[in-house]
Amino acid sequence: MGRARAGTRGCAPPGPVLASARVRFASEQNQHVPPARPGEFGPLSLGRLSVWPPVVLAPMAGVTNYPFRRLCREFGAGLYVSEMITARGFLMGNRITHQLAASRPDERPRSVQIYGSEPTDVEEMARALAAQGVDHLDMNFGCPVPKVTRQGGGSAIPVKPRLMARLVRAAVRGAGRVPVTVKVRKGIDDSLLTHLDSGRVAQEEGAAAIGLHARTAAQLYAGRADWDAIAELKAAVRIPVLGNGDLWESWDALRMMRQTGCDGVIVGRGCLGRPWLFRELATVFAGAEPDPPPRLGEVVALALHHAELLCEFFGEPHGITQMRKWSCWYTAGFPGSADVRRGLAGIHTADDLARVLGRLDPLLPFPRPALRLARGKDGRAQKGVQLPSGFLDDRDDDTPPVPPLSPAQLAAFERALDAG
């Protein structure tokens, strides 16, 4: 489990190049990072699940649906996690929730991220997913967006370690032999750091690993990730630690693991519009130099393949609507991408998409500055993390923060999450 054959569909590598003659296509800081040495890193062990290379696709709302997970899997092995699925929506049979949790027989190992603030719901959902044959469950304790934290969920939950412990215990109990991991941030802000408490809770309650996005909730995606916090967490717990934050190039993963001692990496924004990053990761963990990125013509072919998968899964109208953002990410940094963005507003069919992308010069090489170009989320922090009234008054309180949402409220919440 956890192993997949690297693929190249829609993004064929260039012809063979002698390693000695190749100039590494990397940012300045990664020009001299050596590939992995034989035996330097081992598989990521999550209970009975072994993942090699030790690379995990970060769960991202509106992004890591089955079509994108399949596309990433075509490029390399690893663990590919679904976007966040709400326990209440899953148990109530919400259509969007079940669609986002859906998979196909070819998806192994199958990984689902669950979200909930009521232990009974979390346990019931974990039991149901385990019965469906899910291979791994991840718990969302890191989402920083207001629509989640103002309900007392996501990155708000670790503020209350006893509540977090109840939730992890419930998920582990419901999941049985299926490994459960948790994903957290450093804390609410620099004055309220919680990652070490979270690590203790995860370990004591039977989690198989903990992932740390090395930013606070207040930071959102601003500034540099604090890799020292990952090292600090690794030193404090016995369970595996996964590092997340500022992994734009395959070499960044090696640097993070060497600097922090973490057991694996979680890749988020770096793969948006660049799913071939997983092939590059597999290559450097195997001790070799990756091929240069594809030219624009290959990128366009890959985007059209992605559109095909989305339309097949969601239907053409919804699939093409999603491809508007994806096409911006695929073409970001290339000359002419601004014209593409303007043209995407009017697309409604796959043919429309092909016509807009067909205006680009297929021979353009991948622009080096685009290696570290942020896609998906901007670099702005939020002024303050929105929490329920009185949420911080008693951090020992283990009461779920808010009453369950009504069906109408739940439907609106699910639509907001689906929109990313």
C-alpha positions as CSV (number, residue, x, y, z in Angstrom):
1,M,0.0,0.0,0.0
2,G,1.1,3.6,-0.5
3,R,3.1,2.8,-3.6
4,A,2.1,3.8,-7.1
5,R,3.9,3.8,-10.5
6,A,5.0,7.3,-11.6
7,G,3.2,8.4,-14.7
8,T,3.7,10.9,-17.5
9,R,0.4,11.2,-19.3
10,G,0.0,14.7,-20.9
11,C,3.4,15.7,-19.7
12,A,6.1,13.7,-21.4
13,P,9.6,14.2,-20.2
14,P,12.2,15.6,-22.6
15,G,14.7,13.4,-24.3
16,P,17.6,11.9,-22.3
17,V,20.2,14.3,-21.0
18,L,23.5,13.2,-19.4
19,A,23.4,14.0,-15.7
20,S,26.9,15.5,-15.9
21,A,25.9,18.0,-18.6
22,R,22.5,19.0,-17.1
23,V,22.0,22.3,-15.4
24,R,19.6,21.9,-12.6
25,F,16.3,23.6,-13.1
26,A,15.9,24.9,-9.5
27,S,15.8,28.1,-7.5
28,E,19.2,29.5,-6.3
29,Q,18.7,28.1,-2.8
30,N,18.2,24.6,-4.2
31,Q,21.1,24.5,-6.7
32,H,23.4,22.4,-4.5
33,V,21.0,20.3,-2.5
34,P,22.0,16.6,-3.0
35,P,19.4,14.0,-3.9
36,A,18.6,11.4,-1.2
37,R,21.4,9.0,-0.4
38,P,20.7,5.3,-0.4
39,G,18.9,4.5,2.9
40,E,18.8,8.1,4.0
41,F,15.0,8.2,4.3
42,G,12.6,5.4,5.0
43,P,8.9,4.8,4.2
44,L,6.4,6.7,6.2
45,S,4.7,4.2,8.5
46,L,1.1,4.9,9.4
47,G,-0.1,1.9,11.3
48,R,-0.3,-0.9,8.8
49,L,0.1,1.5,5.9
50,S,3.6,2.1,4.4
51,V,4.0,5.1,2.2
52,W,7.0,5.5,-0.1
53,P,8.2,8.1,-0.9
54,P,7.1,9.8,2.4
55,V,5.1,12.4,0.5
56,V,1.4,13.3,1.3
57,L,-0.9,15.5,-0.8
58,A,-2.3,18.1,1.5
59,P,-6.1,18.1,1.8
60,M,-7.3,21.3,0.2
61,A,-10.9,22.5,0.0
62,G,-12.1,22.8,-3.6
63,V,-8.9,21.2,-4.9
64,T,-8.2,17.6,-3.8
65,N,-11.2,15.9,-5.2
66,Y,-10.9,12.6,-6.9
67,P,-10.0,13.9,-10.4
68,F,-7.0,15.9,-9.0
69,R,-5.9,13.0,-6.8
70,R,-6.0,10.7,-9.8
71,L,-4.0,13.2,-11.8
72,C,-1.3,13.5,-9.1
73,R,-1.2,9.7,-8.7
74,E,-0.4,9.4,-12.4
75,F,2.9,11.2,-11.7
76,G,4.2,9.4,-8.6
77,A,3.6,7.4,-5.5
78,G,2.6,8.8,-2.2
79,L,-0.6,9.3,-0.1
80,Y,-3.3,11.6,-1.6
81,V,-5.8,12.9,0.8
82,S,-9.3,14.1,0.0
83,E,-10.6,17.6,0.7
84,M,-12.2,18.1,4.1
85,I,-15.4,16.2,4.6
86,T,-17.8,17.2,7.4
87,A,-19.0,14.5,9.7
88,R,-22.5,16.0,10.0
89,G,-22.9,16.3,6.3
90,F,-21.7,12.8,5.7
91,L,-24.1,11.3,8.3
92,M,-27.0,13.3,7.0
93,G,-26.4,12.1,3.4
94,N,-25.6,15.6,2.1
95,R,-25.1,15.2,-1.7
96,I,-22.0,17.5,-2.0
97,T,-20.3,15.8,1.0
98,H,-20.7,12.3,-0.4
99,Q,-19.5,13.5,-3.8
100,L,-16.4,15.0,-2.3
101,A,-15.8,11.8,-0.3
102,A,-16.3,9.6,-3.4
103,S,-13.5,7.5,-4.8
104,R,-13.0,4.9,-7.6
105,P,-11.7,1.3,-7.4
106,D,-8.3,2.4,-8.8
107,E,-7.6,4.7,-5.8
108,R,-5.4,2.8,-3.4
109,P,-4.5,3.7,-0.7
110,R,-7.7,5.7,-0.2
111,S,-7.4,8.6,2.2
112,V,-10.2,10.9,3.6
113,Q,-9.9,14.0,5.7
114,I,-12.7,14.4,8.2
115,Y,-13.9,17.4,10.1
116,G,-16.2,17.5,13.0
117,S,-16.5,19.0,16.5
118,E,-19.0,16.5,18.0
119,P,-17.3,13.2,19.1
120,T,-20.3,11.1,18.5
121,D,-20.5,12.2,14.9
122,V,-16.8,11.8,14.3
123,E,-16.8,8.2,15.7
124,E,-19.8,7.2,13.6
125,M,-18.3,8.7,10.4
126,A,-14.9,7.0,11.0
127,R,-16.6,3.7,11.5
128,A,-18.7,4.1,8.3
129,L,-15.6,5.1,6.2
130,A,-13.6,2.2,7.6
131,A,-16.4,-0.2,6.6
132,Q,-16.2,1.3,3.1
133,G,-12.6,0.2,2.9
134,V,-10.9,3.6,3.4
135,D,-7.2,3.0,4.2
136,H,-6.4,6.2,6.1
137,L,-8.3,9.0,7.9
138,D,-6.9,12.4,8.6
139,M,-8.5,14.9,11.1
140,N,-8.7,18.6,10.3
141,F,-7.5,20.7,13.2
142,G,-5.7,23.2,11.1
143,C,-8.2,25.0,8.8
144,P,-7.9,28.8,9.6
145,V,-10.7,30.3,7.6
146,P,-13.4,32.2,9.4
147,K,-16.3,30.1,8.2
148,V,-14.7,27.2,10.1
149,T,-13.1,28.8,13.1
150,R,-16.1,30.9,14.0
151,Q,-17.9,27.6,14.5
152,G,-15.2,26.5,16.9
153,G,-13.7,24.0,14.4
154,G,-10.5,23.6,12.5
155,S,-7.5,25.4,14.0
156,A,-9.7,26.6,16.9
157,I,-10.1,23.1,18.4
158,P,-6.4,22.6,19.6
159,V,-6.9,25.6,21.9
160,K,-8.9,23.1,24.0
161,P,-6.8,20.0,24.4
162,R,-9.4,18.0,26.2
163,L,-11.9,18.6,23.5
164,M,-9.3,17.7,20.9
165,A,-8.5,14.5,22.9
166,R,-12.2,13.5,22.9
167,L,-12.4,13.9,19.1
168,V,-9.2,12.0,18.3
169,R,-10.2,9.2,20.7
170,A,-13.6,9.0,19.0
171,A,-12.1,8.8,15.6
172,V,-9.5,6.2,16.6
173,R,-12.2,4.1,18.2
174,G,-14.5,4.3,15.2
175,A,-11.7,3.6,12.7
176,G,-10.5,0.4,14.3
177,R,-7.5,-0.8,12.4
178,V,-7.5,2.1,9.9
179,P,-4.8,4.6,10.9
180,V,-5.9,8.1,12.0
181,T,-3.6,11.1,11.7
182,V,-4.2,14.7,12.7
183,K,-3.2,17.9,11.0
184,V,-2.7,21.1,13.0
185,R,-1.1,24.6,12.8
186,K,1.3,26.1,15.3
187,G,-1.6,27.8,17.1
188,I,-4.0,30.7,16.9
189,D,-1.3,33.3,16.8
190,D,2.2,33.9,18.2
191,S,0.7,34.5,21.7
192,L,-1.2,31.3,21.7
193,L,0.8,28.4,20.3
194,T,-0.7,24.9,20.6
195,H,1.3,22.5,18.4
196,L,3.2,20.8,21.3
197,D,-0.1,20.3,23.2
198,S,-1.6,18.9,20.0
199,G,1.3,16.5,19.6
200,R,0.9,15.2,23.2
201,V,-2.9,14.7,22.6
202,A,-2.3,12.9,19.3
203,Q,0.2,10.6,20.8
204,E,-1.8,9.8,23.9
205,E,-5.1,9.2,22.1
206,G,-3.7,6.7,19.5
207,A,-3.1,8.9,16.4
208,A,-0.7,7.3,13.9
209,A,1.1,10.6,13.1
210,I,0.7,14.3,13.3
211,G,1.1,16.8,10.5
212,L,2.1,20.4,11.2
213,H,1.6,23.4,8.9
214,A,4.3,25.6,10.4
215,R,2.2,28.8,10.5
216,T,-0.4,30.1,12.9
217,A,-4.0,30.4,12.0
218,A,-3.6,34.2,12.1
219,Q,-0.9,34.0,9.4
220,L,-3.1,32.1,6.9
221,Y,-0.4,31.7,4.2
222,A,1.6,34.8,4.9
223,G,5.3,34.9,5.6
224,R,7.7,32.0,5.9
225,A,6.8,28.7,7.4
226,D,8.6,28.1,10.7
227,W,10.4,24.8,10.1
228,D,12.0,25.1,13.6
229,A,8.5,24.4,15.0
230,I,8.5,21.2,13.0
231,A,11.8,20.2,14.6
232,E,10.5,21.1,18.0
233,L,7.4,19.0,17.6
234,K,9.5,16.1,16.3
235,A,11.7,16.2,19.4
236,A,8.6,16.2,21.7
237,V,6.7,13.2,20.4
238,R,7.4,9.5,19.5
239,I,4.8,9.2,16.7
240,P,5.8,10.2,13.2
241,V,5.7,14.0,12.3
242,L,4.9,15.3,8.9
243,G,6.1,18.8,7.9
244,N,4.1,21.2,5.8
245,G,4.8,24.7,4.6
246,D,6.8,26.3,1.8
247,L,7.4,23.1,-0.2
248,W,7.6,24.6,-3.7
249,E,10.3,22.3,-5.2
250,S,11.2,18.7,-4.7
251,W,14.5,19.8,-3.1
252,D,12.6,21.7,-0.4
253,A,11.2,18.4,0.8
254,L,14.7,17.0,1.3
255,R,15.9,20.2,3.0
256,M,12.9,20.1,5.4
257,M,13.4,16.5,6.4
258,R,17.2,17.0,6.9
259,Q,16.7,20.2,8.9
260,T,13.8,19.1,11.1
261,G,14.1,15.3,11.3
262,C,10.5,14.9,10.3
263,D,9.3,11.6,8.9
264,G,7.5,12.9,5.8
265,V,6.2,16.0,4.1
266,I,2.8,17.3,3.2
267,V,2.7,19.2,-0.2
268,G,0.0,21.8,-0.6
269,R,0.1,24.9,-2.8
270,G,3.3,23.9,-4.6
271,C,1.5,21.3,-6.7
272,L,-1.3,23.5,-7.8
273,G,-1.0,23.7,-11.6
274,R,2.1,21.5,-11.2
275,P,1.1,17.9,-10.5
276,W,4.3,16.7,-12.0
277,L,5.9,17.9,-8.8
278,F,5.1,14.4,-7.4
279,R,7.2,12.8,-10.1
280,E,10.1,15.1,-9.2
281,L,9.6,14.2,-5.5
282,A,9.7,10.5,-6.3
283,T,12.9,11.0,-8.4
284,V,14.9,12.9,-5.7
285,F,13.9,10.5,-3.0
286,A,15.1,7.7,-5.3
287,G,18.5,9.5,-5.4
288,A,18.3,11.0,-8.9
289,E,18.0,14.3,-10.6
290,P,14.5,15.1,-12.0
291,D,13.9,16.1,-15.5
292,P,13.2,19.8,-16.3
293,P,9.6,21.0,-16.1
294,P,7.4,20.6,-19.2
295,R,7.1,23.2,-21.9
296,L,3.8,25.1,-22.2
297,G,2.4,22.8,-24.9
298,E,2.7,19.9,-22.5
299,V,1.2,21.9,-19.7
300,V,-1.8,22.8,-21.8
301,A,-2.2,19.1,-22.7
302,L,-2.1,18.3,-19.1
303,A,-4.7,21.0,-18.2
304,L,-7.1,19.6,-20.9
305,H,-6.6,16.1,-19.4
306,H,-7.5,17.5,-16.0
307,A,-10.6,19.2,-17.5
308,E,-11.6,15.8,-19.0
309,L,-11.4,14.2,-15.6
310,L,-13.3,16.9,-13.9
311,C,-16.1,16.9,-16.5
312,E,-16.4,13.1,-16.2
313,F,-16.7,13.3,-12.4
314,F,-18.8,16.4,-11.9
315,G,-20.4,16.9,-15.3
316,E,-19.3,19.5,-17.9
317,P,-20.8,22.7,-16.4
318,H,-19.3,22.2,-12.9
319,G,-16.1,20.7,-14.2
320,I,-15.5,23.6,-16.6
321,T,-16.3,26.2,-13.9
322,Q,-13.6,24.6,-11.7
323,M,-11.2,24.6,-14.6
324,R,-11.2,28.4,-14.7
325,K,-9.1,28.6,-11.5
326,W,-7.0,25.6,-12.5
327,S,-6.2,27.1,-15.9
328,C,-4.9,30.2,-14.2
329,W,-2.7,28.0,-12.0
330,Y,-1.4,26.0,-14.9
331,T,-0.4,29.0,-17.0
332,A,0.8,31.2,-14.1
333,G,4.1,32.9,-14.9
334,F,4.1,32.1,-18.6
335,P,4.0,35.0,-21.1
336,G,0.4,35.5,-22.3
337,S,-1.2,34.1,-19.1
338,A,-3.0,37.4,-18.5
339,D,-4.8,37.1,-21.8
340,V,-5.8,33.6,-20.8
341,R,-7.2,34.8,-17.5
342,R,-9.4,37.3,-19.3
343,G,-10.6,34.7,-21.8
344,L,-11.5,32.1,-19.1
345,A,-14.4,34.2,-17.8
346,G,-16.4,33.3,-20.9
347,I,-15.8,29.6,-21.1
348,H,-18.6,27.1,-20.7
349,T,-17.5,23.9,-22.5
350,A,-14.3,21.9,-22.9
351,D,-14.1,23.2,-26.5
352,D,-14.1,26.8,-25.1
353,L,-11.3,25.9,-22.8
354,A,-9.2,24.3,-25.5
355,R,-9.7,27.4,-27.7
356,V,-8.5,29.8,-25.0
357,L,-5.5,27.7,-24.1
358,G,-4.7,27.1,-27.7
359,R,-3.7,30.8,-28.1
360,L,-0.6,30.1,-26.1
361,D,2.8,29.3,-27.6
362,P,3.4,25.6,-27.0
363,L,7.2,25.9,-27.3
364,L,7.6,28.3,-24.3
365,P,9.8,26.8,-21.6
366,F,8.6,26.7,-18.0
367,P,9.6,30.0,-16.4
368,R,12.0,29.5,-13.5
369,P,10.4,32.2,-11.3
370,A,7.1,30.2,-11.5
371,L,8.7,27.5,-9.4
372,R,8.0,29.4,-6.2
373,L,5.0,31.4,-7.4
374,A,2.2,31.1,-4.9
375,R,-1.0,29.7,-6.4
376,G,-4.4,29.3,-4.7
377,K,-4.0,31.4,-1.6
378,D,-2.5,34.9,-1.4
379,G,0.1,36.0,1.1
380,R,-2.0,38.1,3.3
381,A,-2.5,37.4,7.0
382,Q,-5.8,37.9,8.8
383,K,-6.1,40.6,11.5
384,G,-7.6,38.2,14.0
385,V,-8.9,34.6,14.1
386,Q,-12.7,34.5,14.5
387,L,-13.8,32.3,17.4
388,P,-17.1,31.7,19.0
389,S,-18.0,34.1,21.8
390,G,-16.3,33.2,25.0
391,F,-14.4,30.3,23.4
392,L,-11.1,31.1,25.2
393,D,-12.7,31.6,28.7
394,D,-12.1,28.0,29.7
395,R,-9.5,26.1,27.7
396,D,-10.1,22.9,29.8
397,D,-13.7,22.8,28.6
398,D,-14.3,19.7,26.4
399,T,-17.8,20.6,25.4
400,P,-18.4,20.7,21.6
401,P,-18.4,24.4,20.7
402,V,-21.7,24.9,18.9
403,P,-25.0,23.0,18.4
404,P,-25.2,20.9,15.2
405,L,-26.1,22.9,12.1
406,S,-29.6,22.7,10.7
407,P,-29.9,21.0,7.3
408,A,-30.2,24.4,5.5
409,Q,-27.2,25.8,7.4
410,L,-25.2,22.6,6.7
411,A,-26.0,22.8,2.9
412,A,-24.8,26.4,2.8
413,F,-21.6,25.5,4.7
414,E,-20.9,22.6,2.4
415,R,-21.4,24.8,-0.7
416,A,-18.9,27.3,0.8
417,L,-16.3,24.6,1.4
418,D,-16.8,23.2,-2.1
419,A,-16.1,26.6,-3.6
420,G,-12.8,26.6,-1.7
